[in-house]
């Protein structure tokens, strides 16, 4: 970009960051770097042990604790009869020990009296079986009666703790998950949702493609939720609407609670919920009443991951991706549940490698988490998670290895706080390669409904490109169409099937004004209803990418497709689109075998002050895609790294932080006069190095 455009870009980035920093400063002062907490369940332990346990928590350096999300039966043991005396005492002890409290609404676990009197508050599965008491997250967000009971308990909690100075914030529900629900309540609410969305049955019939197989409806009351478990070939758009409906109902339920809290609580208390980090069913961007959104994270859960030791180090990109996914939603995020050690619920539950827990904490802060909280402080002695490690072992007094690593991190962060510089600014070379990934849960659902190949996984596809960006050392935000594309030097659009003319126009404008636009295969096939365009394949995008898309091929797992770029040959076997480049469009890669040998697989073109690159192929190892992306970044003048898979380097609050999931040590490119504050130039595995330049 020319100097004037670069200065304008920096101004936009600074102004966007100002909003985020203001929110962060309000609840999590920058000079604290990160605040650390631990879940505690006073209702699980003898009252005589609470003072000892919370005292030990404070002694280890934890700054807040977390109460109540599964405690409805203790808060309201009988309908309309509330008991908060035990919770009052727990909050009081926490305050005396110098701990703040995150208070939770207890909605994941309705009490038995509600189940006995109103069994229809529960969800129904796809086979027509109604859920019942004795689990969690078994309620139906479509039940008006359950919402009424929720309102009552939330009002009582808000009145009691909404101005308590020990309570710093509220977590609504737990791991919001828009699970399937075919109950009569859900059926009725789905019909109302459809009527509000479409207005007329004719519009719904058109959107759902109901001329196909004589699916036509005459009235909204005739509609049942599409159910692929018992129906063959249901309307893809109908199924897409069901996903949208479930996510909207979950968001409405959370916003409903948040709006109640806001009537009573102090402005000093924040509101959030803890999403599963890569959640498919719920959409964390749908709730509008949160202060910010946060996530849960359990890196070690029976996956092989990177290198021989990866199964003990954890899924290498989960924490980094979660930070970059949740932080842009409201400018603030944190990890509300972070694995403290061995868990109990995975198919195989190995012990994390010594040092891994400490590394995860550094990884969380390095990616912008303002807080990290662990589930849980004490290992339970009964229930379905009794083999789930805590900070303290089953004897109630002895710290686990993970507990000691939390203590180690807390002490290291306290020391690092003394080095904090409020005037530190992100280096220009990082700003020059700041990248946005465009995301849409609607596109996720639509793509997963019609994968076209058993080798496809949308999350894995997007994360594989994310790995490429992090290997370049790029700061990354995962954004939606609501964000301003021009805040970023690079915009990556991965597998974005559903588009319209307005969005394509925004992409064109972004590139012409100096942005570097990179689009991948499986983009632009459909309109917003999930219909193919009445045109040639992805034709609305042809002018943008400077090429025609002649078709696509899908290979078997052991397929041996070949493609060439810059004199090097690569293997592919997943998804490959055959392109015909326009005059003036540069061909980057060509197919080397199959009947379409010689056709184009990737192109790039100049567009005004920027560029548009289209990568029409999906390989297993992503070596081709990485080399293609590197070409784009280098031509744009970005200084990129070549970090090995599993090694991440982030810049946060004036510090560089490197973490290593790769199973091998890595020599960091740190030169004089940089000052290493934690670790060493040789980044061990697992390992952390922190330095200032």
C-alpha positions, 0 to 999 in steps of 0.5 A, a space after each residue: 500500500 502507499 504511505 497514505 493508505 498505510 497510515 489510514 489502515 493503522 488509524 483504523 486498527 488503532 481505533 478498533 483496538 481502542 474499543 477493545 482496550 476500553 472494555 478490557 480496562 474496565 474489567 481486566 486492567 491491562 497491567 494485570 496481564 491475565 487474571 487466574 481463577 478456579 472452579 469450586 463447588 461448595 455444595 460438594 464438600 463439607 462446610 467445615 472444609 470450605 475455609 481450608 479449600 478457599 484459603 489454599 486457593 488464595 495461597 496458591 495465588 488464584 485471584 477468583 473462584 467460580 460458583 453455582 452453575 450446577 446448583 439449582 437444587 441447592 438454591 431452590 430445593 422446593 418450588 418457590 422456596 429459596 436457600 442462599 444461606 450456604 452460598 452467602 457463606 461461601 461468598 463471604 469466605 472467598 472475600 475473606 481470603 481475598 478471592 473474587 467470585 464469578 457467579 453462575 445461573 444454574 440452568 444446566 441442571 433443572 431440579 427434580 421437583 421441576 422434572 416430576 411436575 413438568 416432564 415436558 420441560 426436557 428436550 426430545 431426541 431424533 428418535 422421539 425419546 424425551 430426556 429426563 432428570 439425572 444429566 445436564 443440558 437436558 432442558 428445552 430452550 423452547 419450553 415457556 415453562 422452563 423459561 418462567 422458572 429460569 426468570 424466577 431463579 435469575 431474579 433471586 440471584 441478581 437481587 442477592 448478588 448483583 451489588 455484592 463487591 466480591 462478585 465480579 461477573 456472571 456466567 450464564 448456563 454452562 457450555 451453551 450447546 444448541 443440541 437437537 430438540 424434536 419435542 412438541 415445544 420445539 416443533 411449535 416454536 420452529 413453526 413460529 420462527 419460520 413464519 416470522 422469517 418467511 412471512 408466507 408459506 409461498 416464500 418458505 416453499 420457494 426457499 426450501 425448494 419444496 417443488 422437489 419431491 412434492 414437498 409443498 406445504 399449504 400452511 406453517 402448522 403442517 411443518 415438522 422439523 426435518 429429521 434425517 434420522 428417519 427421513 431420506 433426503 430432507 430439504 437442505 435449506 429446511 435443515 439449515 433453518 433448523 440449525 439456525 433456529 436452534 442457535 437462535 433459541 439458545 441465544 435468545 435464552 442467554 439474552 433473556 437471562 442477561 437482560 434480567 441481570 442487567 436490571 439488578 446488577 452493578 455496572 462493575 459486573 460483567 456477563 458472559 458464557 463459556 462456549 465449547 471452543 469449536 462449537 458447531 451447534 451454537 453460534 457465539 456471535 448470536 447473543 447480543 447482551 453479553 459483555 464478552 464471550 469466552 470458551 472452554 478448553 481441554 487440549 489433551 483428549 486422545 488425539 495424536 496431534 503433532 509429533 510422537 509426544 503430541 498426544 500428551 501436549 494437546 491439540 496444537 492450534 486449539 487455544 490459539 484459534 479459540 483466542 482469535 475466534 472469541 476475542 474479536 466478538 466483543 474485544 475481550 475474551 478468556 478461557 473459563 475452563 482450562 484443563 488442569 491435568 488428566 481428564 475422564 471423559 475422552 476415549 483415551 485419557 493420557 496424562 499431559 506431559 509435565 510442563 504442558 499445563 503451564 504452556 497452555 496458560 501462557 498460550 491463552 494469555 499470549 493470544 489475548 485471554 484476559 483471564 484463565 480459569 480452571 475446572 476444577 479446584 478439587 478432584 471430585 470423589 463421586 459422580 461421572 467426573 471422579 477421575 477428572 484431575 483438579 488443582 488439588 488431589 482426592 485427599 483435598 490438600 495435596 496439589 496435583 502436578 497441574 496444580 503446581 504448574 498453575 501456581 508456577 504460571 501465577 508466580 511468573 505472571 506476577 513477576 512479568 507484571 513488573 515489566 509491563 509498559 502501557 505505551 507498548 505498541 504492536 510492531 509495524 512488521 506485525 501490523 503489515 501482515 495482520 490477517 482476518 479470516 471470514 467466518 459464518 456459522 450459516 456457511 459451516 452448517 450448509 457445508 456440513 449438510 452437503 459435504 460431497 466427500 467423507 474427507 471433508 470437515 469444515 473446522 479442520 479445513 479452516 484450521 489448516 489455513 489458520 496453521 499456515 497463517 500462524 506459521 507466517 507469524 501473522 496476527 489473526 482475527 476471525 471475523 464476520 461480515 459485520 466487521 470492517 474488512 479494511 481493518 486488515 492487510 489480508 482477508 482470507 475467505 475459506 470455503 464460503 459457500 453462500 454469498 450474494 452480490 453485496 458480499 462479492 461487491 464488498 470483497 471487490 471493493 476491499 481488494 481495489 482499495 489495497 487489500 490482499 484478498 485470498 479465496 479458497 475452494 468451495 466458495 460462491 456456489 450458492 445464494 443465501 437460501 443454499 440454492 445453487 445459482 441459476 448460472 454456470 458453476 460459481 459464476 457470480 464470482 468469475 469477474 472477481 477472481 478473474 477466472 471461470 470455474 469449469 467444475 470440481 473433482 473429488 478423489 478417494 482417500 488414496 487418490 493420487 492427484 498431482 498439481 504443479 506450482 513454481 516447478 514443484 509437484 504436489 499431491 492432492 486427493 480431497 477437492 479440486 476445482 478446474 479453472 480457466 483463467 481470463 486474459 490478464 489473470 496470472 496462473 499459479 498452479 496447474 493439474 499434472 494428471 487426470 483427464 483435466 491435466 493442464 487445467 488451472 488449480 489456482 490464480 491471482 490477479 491485480 485488482 485496483 491497488 490490491 490483489 485477488 487470489 483464488 486457490 481452488 484445491 484442497 490437499 491433505 498436507 497443505 504444503 501447496 496452499 502454504 507455498 501459494 499463500 507465501 507467494 501472496 504475502 511476499 509480493 505484498 511486502 509482508 515479512 513472514 516467518 516459517 515456523 514449524 507446525 506446533 510452534 506459535 509466536 505471539 505479541 501481547 502487551 509489549 511481550 513476545 511469547 513463544 510456545 511449543 507443541 511440536 515434540 521437538 525443541 526449536 531455536 528461536 530467532 531472538 537477537 540482541 538486545 532482546 531480553 529473555 524474561 521466561 525460558 531460553 532461546 532454545 524453546 523446549 517441548 513443551 516450553 515457553 519463552 517470553 522476551 521483550 525487544 
